[in-house]
């Protein structure tokens, strides 16, 4: 797993940098054409040996999951920030990370749909803290104020469980305080009950 991670994680980091550069560049048409040709050559090289369909979740020989294609935590996915979600023994989940130009909605601020995606994922992790899988049933997001691009913190925790439903709450904050609140209902699939 470490060898695979050391091979593919730097590739995703490089592509993240490429995404940021392509958004913010002021290069002229000749330079853009040259960069495009290099990107097309790199794409052709990577397509020589690839899987069909989605990456999915792979597992290590020890049974650890590798959701590396995930758009929030996937280390192989260049659109993922990615979040490295930590948790403590109480079930509190959190991550500190930075959102740059690729996540912009209103000028200088994070797109609300990106914030909802991040909250959905971390609320789901908090709801699954007891090792029972949970799928999003509903999520309610309340935007208190705009979230500026840059460093942010996400936190979530499961409130309670009622038979096949779990309830979780979370927030996203910047240096000034909470910008977004969310609550969600997560359903335990029939096969896991």
Helices and strands as residue ranges (DSSP letters): H 2-24, H 29-47, E 58-59, E 65-66, E 86-87, E 93-99, G 101-103, H 112-127, E 135-143, E 150-162, E 165-174, E 177-187, G 190-192
